[in-house]
Amino acid sequence: MKIGFFTEGGYSGTPPRNHPNMRTDLAWVCSLNATHHHWYELGKLPDNTYDLGILIIPKQNKDKLREFPLVEHYRRVCKKVSVMQESTYYYWQDGEIEDQIWYYNTLVEMDVVFCHNDIDKKYYEGLLDIRCEYLPTLMITDEIKVSEEKTDSVMLGGNFVSIYRGFDDYVVGKIISDDLRAPVTGRMKPEERGMDIKHLDWVDWLRWMYELSKNKYAVHLGEPGAGTFNLNCSYLGIPCIGIETFRTQKLCHPRTTVAVGDIGAAKSIAKRLRDDKEFYDSCSEETKKLFDIRYSEKVFHRKMDNLIEEIVNG
């Protein structure tokens, strides 16, 4: 099965398994043995190059895409065409109205829309009346190195903006420890640097996993997207307090998962993780096992190989 991935990424081909920045999008391309192209290369590729195309539409700068006959070339190059959700299911509605209309009109032309979470699948099925499927978040773990250092620190899932809910993470994380850490994202407010949080500036994915492995706890109460943070914690055996709308959270951290907005329950779990070593240890062991059962690369292929075959030939 020949699969083409099309994004705004500035590379062509298939990433090697030892790629240092093996984020989920690269992991999908690599593990599926797909070939990646920037979307503008669609105009140069021969007819029927791929059995299935998977397109990730960029969050911003859609003006160039609007000017390009995207669907026409996409259908010419790929026998079946799909779009993979980017960010939350509603993020695209922050764009210009012209972009929102173009985005909707593009999605309804697809054979399949791939989604992250239950709430996303339900939303797109209702909005578009076309087939929607999960493309599970994926980690390629070959090159991950774990730090021997382990502190009673809490890694927060994001910064102080609504999509990450960093303030909520901060309030809950403070119950566990005064040693709070957080990654730096493109939407981080400059004044957050002045808070009592140790910020990790951008690093490649393998370095991120190494730095994350130093922490004993994690909190991520942000809006549901790919759920990579929650899944990274699961692989490392770090109990993560998070919300049920993330599939990676719900399936890999069942005893530290709360309903959306239930900060009281999150605080109660934080206290128990801090004070009850047996509870902490059992959550840590459980989430590592659940990663293997539900999100290992072997499980990914067991689900996706059959699904892709059915999409293309069904």
TORVO-414959 format. One record per residue (C-alpha): x, y, z; residue number from 1; chain; residue in three letters. Coordinates in steps of 0.25 Angstrom, whole numbers, plus 2048, in hexadecimal, padded with zeros to 3 digits. Example, Ala and Ser with C-alpha at 12.3 -4.5 7.8 and 13.67 -1.06 7.14 Angstrom:
<atoms>
831, 7EE, 81F, 1, A, ALA
837, 7FC, 81D, 2, A, SER
</atoms>
This chain:
<atoms>
800, 800, 800, 1, A, MET
806, 80D, 7FC, 2, A, LYS
803, 819, 805, 3, A, ILE
806, 827, 803, 4, A, GLY
806, 831, 80E, 5, A, PHE
805, 840, 80B, 6, A, PHE
807, 84B, 815, 7, A, THR
80E, 859, 816, 8, A, GLU
81B, 851, 81B, 9, A, GLY
828, 855, 813, 10, A, GLY
82D, 847, 810, 11, A, TYR
82A, 83C, 805, 12, A, SER
82B, 82D, 807, 13, A, GLY
82A, 824, 813, 14, A, THR
830, 828, 821, 15, A, PRO
83A, 81D, 826, 16, A, PRO
836, 816, 833, 17, A, ARG
842, 81D, 83A, 18, A, ASN
83D, 82B, 837, 19, A, HIS
840, 834, 843, 20, A, PRO
832, 83C, 842, 21, A, ASN
829, 830, 840, 22, A, MET
81C, 838, 843, 23, A, ARG
80F, 831, 841, 24, A, THR
80D, 836, 832, 25, A, ASP
81B, 831, 82F, 26, A, LEU
819, 824, 836, 27, A, ALA
80C, 821, 82E, 28, A, TRP
814, 823, 821, 29, A, VAL
820, 81B, 825, 30, A, CYS
818, 80F, 82B, 31, A, SER
80E, 80E, 820, 32, A, LEU
81A, 80F, 816, 33, A, ASN
813, 81A, 80F, 34, A, ALA
819, 825, 807, 35, A, THR
818, 834, 80B, 36, A, HIS
817, 840, 802, 37, A, HIS
814, 84E, 804, 38, A, HIS
806, 850, 800, 39, A, TRP
80A, 859, 7F4, 40, A, TYR
811, 84D, 7EE, 41, A, GLU
804, 847, 7EA, 42, A, LEU
804, 850, 7DE, 43, A, GLY
810, 848, 7D9, 44, A, LYS
80D, 83A, 7DC, 45, A, LEU
808, 830, 7D2, 46, A, PRO
7FA, 82B, 7D2, 47, A, ASP
7F7, 81F, 7DC, 48, A, ASN
804, 820, 7E3, 49, A, THR
7FE, 81C, 7F0, 50, A, TYR
7F3, 812, 7F4, 51, A, ASP
7F0, 81B, 800, 52, A, LEU
7F3, 82A, 803, 53, A, GLY
7F3, 830, 811, 54, A, ILE
7F3, 83F, 811, 55, A, LEU
7F6, 848, 81E, 56, A, ILE
7F1, 856, 81B, 57, A, ILE
7F9, 860, 822, 58, A, PRO
7F3, 868, 82D, 59, A, LYS
7F7, 876, 827, 60, A, GLN
7FA, 87C, 819, 61, A, ASN
7EF, 875, 812, 62, A, LYS
7EF, 880, 807, 63, A, ASP
7F9, 879, 7FE, 64, A, LYS
7F1, 86C, 800, 65, A, LEU
7E4, 873, 7FC, 66, A, ARG
7EB, 878, 7EF, 67, A, GLU
7F0, 86A, 7EB, 68, A, PHE
7E6, 85F, 7E5, 69, A, PRO
7E9, 856, 7F1, 70, A, LEU
7DD, 84C, 7F0, 71, A, VAL
7DF, 84B, 7E0, 72, A, GLU
7EE, 847, 7E1, 73, A, HIS
7EC, 83F, 7EE, 74, A, TYR
7E1, 836, 7E8, 75, A, ARG
7EA, 835, 7DB, 76, A, ARG
7F6, 830, 7E3, 77, A, VAL
7EF, 827, 7ED, 78, A, CYS
7E5, 81D, 7EB, 79, A, LYS
7DF, 820, 7F9, 80, A, LYS
7E0, 82D, 800, 81, A, VAL
7DF, 831, 80E, 82, A, SER
7E2, 83C, 818, 83, A, VAL
7E8, 83A, 826, 84, A, MET
7E3, 843, 831, 85, A, GLN
7EC, 84E, 835, 86, A, GLU
7EB, 853, 844, 87, A, SER
7DE, 854, 84A, 88, A, THR
7D1, 851, 842, 89, A, TYR
7CD, 85F, 843, 90, A, TYR
7DB, 867, 842, 91, A, TYR
7D8, 869, 833, 92, A, TRP
7CC, 872, 836, 93, A, GLN
7D6, 87D, 83C, 94, A, ASP
7DA, 880, 82E, 95, A, GLY
7D4, 88A, 824, 96, A, GLU
7C6, 886, 81F, 97, A, ILE
7CC, 884, 811, 98, A, GLU
7D5, 87A, 817, 99, A, ASP
7CB, 873, 81F, 100, A, GLN
7C2, 871, 812, 101, A, ILE
7CD, 86C, 80A, 102, A, TRP
7D1, 862, 815, 103, A, TYR
7C3, 85D, 816, 104, A, TYR
7C2, 85C, 807, 105, A, ASN
7CF, 854, 806, 106, A, THR
7CB, 84A, 811, 107, A, LEU
7BE, 847, 80A, 108, A, VAL
7C6, 842, 7FE, 109, A, GLU
7CE, 838, 806, 110, A, MET
7CB, 829, 806, 111, A, ASP
7CF, 828, 815, 112, A, VAL
7D2, 832, 820, 113, A, VAL
7DC, 82D, 82A, 114, A, PHE
7DA, 831, 839, 115, A, CYS
7E1, 831, 846, 116, A, HIS
7D6, 82F, 851, 117, A, ASN
7C8, 82A, 853, 118, A, ASP
7C3, 839, 854, 119, A, ILE
7CA, 83C, 847, 120, A, ASP
7C4, 830, 83F, 121, A, LYS
7B6, 833, 844, 122, A, LYS
7B8, 842, 840, 123, A, TYR
7BD, 840, 832, 124, A, TYR
7B3, 834, 82F, 125, A, GLU
7A8, 83E, 832, 126, A, GLY
7AE, 84A, 82B, 127, A, LEU
7B2, 843, 81E, 128, A, LEU
7A9, 837, 81D, 129, A, ASP
7B5, 82F, 817, 130, A, ILE
7BD, 823, 81D, 131, A, ARG
7C6, 827, 829, 132, A, CYS
7D1, 81D, 82F, 133, A, GLU
7DB, 81E, 83A, 134, A, TYR
7EA, 820, 836, 135, A, LEU
7F0, 81C, 844, 136, A, PRO
7FB, 824, 84A, 137, A, THR
808, 81D, 848, 138, A, LEU
816, 81C, 84E, 139, A, MET
822, 816, 848, 140, A, ILE
82A, 812, 854, 141, A, THR
837, 80C, 84F, 142, A, ASP
840, 818, 852, 143, A, GLU
83A, 81D, 85F, 144, A, ILE
844, 81E, 86A, 145, A, LYS
83F, 820, 879, 146, A, VAL
846, 828, 883, 147, A, SER
84B, 822, 890, 148, A, GLU
847, 82F, 897, 149, A, GLU
839, 82E, 89D, 150, A, LYS
834, 83A, 8A5, 151, A, THR
827, 83D, 8AC, 152, A, ASP
824, 847, 8A1, 153, A, SER
817, 849, 899, 154, A, VAL
817, 84B, 88A, 155, A, MET
80B, 854, 886, 156, A, LEU
805, 851, 879, 157, A, GLY
805, 85F, 873, 158, A, GLY
806, 86E, 875, 159, A, ASN
7FC, 878, 87A, 160, A, PHE
7F2, 879, 86E, 161, A, VAL
7E4, 873, 86D, 162, A, SER
7E8, 868, 864, 163, A, ILE
7F2, 862, 86D, 164, A, TYR
7EC, 867, 87A, 165, A, ARG
7F9, 869, 881, 166, A, GLY
7F3, 871, 88C, 167, A, PHE
7EB, 865, 890, 168, A, ASP
7F7, 85C, 88F, 169, A, ASP
7FF, 866, 898, 170, A, TYR
7F4, 866, 8A3, 171, A, VAL
7F3, 856, 8A3, 172, A, VAL
802, 854, 8A2, 173, A, GLY
805, 85D, 8AE, 174, A, LYS
7FE, 853, 8B7, 175, A, ILE
808, 849, 8B3, 176, A, ILE
815, 851, 8B3, 177, A, SER
81B, 85F, 8B2, 178, A, ASP
825, 85A, 8A7, 179, A, ASP
81C, 85C, 89B, 180, A, LEU
821, 85B, 88D, 181, A, ARG
81B, 85E, 87F, 182, A, ALA
81E, 85E, 871, 183, A, PRO
81F, 86B, 869, 184, A, VAL
815, 86B, 85D, 185, A, THR
813, 876, 852, 186, A, GLY
807, 87B, 85A, 187, A, ARG
80E, 87E, 867, 188, A, MET
80C, 88B, 86D, 189, A, LYS
819, 892, 870, 190, A, PRO
815, 896, 87E, 191, A, GLU
814, 887, 882, 192, A, GLU
823, 887, 882, 193, A, ARG
822, 88F, 88F, 194, A, GLY
81B, 884, 896, 195, A, MET
820, 879, 8A0, 196, A, ASP
821, 86F, 894, 197, A, ILE
82D, 869, 88E, 198, A, LYS
82B, 86A, 87F, 199, A, HIS
831, 861, 875, 200, A, LEU
834, 868, 868, 201, A, ASP
831, 861, 85B, 202, A, TRP
839, 854, 859, 203, A, VAL
838, 849, 84F, 204, A, ASP
82E, 83D, 853, 205, A, TRP
839, 833, 858, 206, A, LEU
83F, 83E, 861, 207, A, ARG
830, 842, 866, 208, A, TRP
82E, 833, 86A, 209, A, MET
83B, 833, 871, 210, A, TYR
838, 840, 879, 211, A, GLU
829, 83B, 87C, 212, A, LEU
82F, 82E, 882, 213, A, SER
835, 836, 88D, 214, A, LYS
827, 83A, 893, 215, A, ASN
81F, 831, 89C, 216, A, LYS
812, 837, 899, 217, A, TYR
80A, 83E, 88E, 218, A, ALA
7FD, 847, 88C, 219, A, VAL
7F7, 84A, 87F, 220, A, HIS
7E9, 850, 880, 221, A, LEU
7E9, 856, 872, 222, A, GLY
7DF, 855, 866, 223, A, GLU
7E0, 847, 85F, 224, A, PRO
7E9, 846, 853, 225, A, GLY
7F3, 83B, 84F, 226, A, ALA
7F6, 837, 85E, 227, A, GLY
804, 836, 85C, 228, A, THR
808, 83B, 86A, 229, A, PHE
7FF, 831, 871, 230, A, ASN
804, 826, 868, 231, A, LEU
813, 82A, 86A, 232, A, ASN
810, 829, 879, 233, A, CYS
80A, 81C, 878, 234, A, SER
816, 816, 871, 235, A, TYR
81F, 81B, 87C, 236, A, LEU
816, 817, 888, 237, A, GLY
813, 825, 88C, 238, A, ILE
804, 826, 892, 239, A, PRO
7FE, 831, 88A, 240, A, CYS
7F2, 839, 890, 241, A, ILE
7E9, 83C, 884, 242, A, GLY
7DB, 83D, 87E, 243, A, ILE
7D3, 832, 878, 244, A, GLU
7D1, 838, 86A, 245, A, THR
7DF, 834, 867, 246, A, PHE
7DF, 825, 862, 247, A, ARG
7EE, 824, 866, 248, A, THR
7EA, 829, 874, 249, A, GLN
7DE, 821, 876, 250, A, LYS
7E4, 814, 870, 251, A, LEU
7F1, 815, 877, 252, A, CYS
7EF, 81C, 884, 253, A, HIS
7E1, 817, 888, 254, A, PRO
7E3, 81A, 897, 255, A, ARG
7E9, 828, 895, 256, A, THR
7DE, 82D, 88B, 257, A, THR
7D3, 837, 88F, 258, A, VAL
7C7, 83D, 888, 259, A, ALA
7C9, 84A, 880, 260, A, VAL
7CA, 855, 88A, 261, A, GLY
7CA, 84D, 897, 262, A, ASP
7D6, 854, 89D, 263, A, ILE
7D1, 84E, 8AB, 264, A, GLY
7D3, 840, 8A7, 265, A, ALA
7E0, 844, 8A0, 266, A, ALA
7E5, 84A, 8AE, 267, A, LYS
7E1, 83D, 8B5, 268, A, SER
7E9, 834, 8AC, 269, A, ILE
7F5, 83D, 8AD, 270, A, ALA
7F4, 83C, 8BD, 271, A, LYS
7F3, 82D, 8BC, 272, A, ARG
7FF, 82C, 8B2, 273, A, LEU
807, 834, 8BB, 274, A, ARG
803, 82D, 8C8, 275, A, ASP
800, 81F, 8C5, 276, A, ASP
80D, 818, 8BF, 277, A, LYS
805, 80B, 8BC, 278, A, GLU
7FB, 812, 8B4, 279, A, PHE
806, 81A, 8AC, 280, A, TYR
80E, 80D, 8AA, 281, A, ASP
801, 806, 8A5, 282, A, SER
7FD, 811, 89C, 283, A, CYS
80C, 812, 896, 284, A, SER
80C, 803, 893, 285, A, GLU
7FE, 802, 88E, 286, A, GLU
800, 80E, 884, 287, A, THR
80D, 807, 87E, 288, A, LYS
805, 7FA, 87C, 289, A, LYS
7FA, 801, 875, 290, A, LEU
803, 808, 86C, 291, A, PHE
808, 7FB, 867, 292, A, ASP
7FA, 7F5, 866, 293, A, ILE
7F3, 801, 85F, 294, A, ARG
7FE, 80A, 859, 295, A, TYR
80A, 801, 855, 296, A, SER
80F, 802, 846, 297, A, GLU
80A, 7F3, 845, 298, A, LYS
7FC, 7F7, 849, 299, A, VAL
7FC, 803, 840, 300, A, PHE
7FF, 7FA, 834, 301, A, HIS
7F5, 7F0, 838, 302, A, ARG
7EA, 7FB, 837, 303, A, LYS
7EF, 804, 82C, 304, A, MET
7F4, 7F9, 822, 305, A, ASP
7E6, 7F3, 821, 306, A, ASN
7DF, 800, 821, 307, A, LEU
7E7, 806, 816, 308, A, ILE
7E5, 7FA, 80E, 309, A, GLU
7D6, 7FB, 810, 310, A, GLU
7D6, 80A, 80C, 311, A, ILE
7DE, 808, 7FF, 312, A, VAL
7D7, 7FB, 7FA, 313, A, ASN
7CA, 7FB, 802, 314, A, GLY
</atoms>
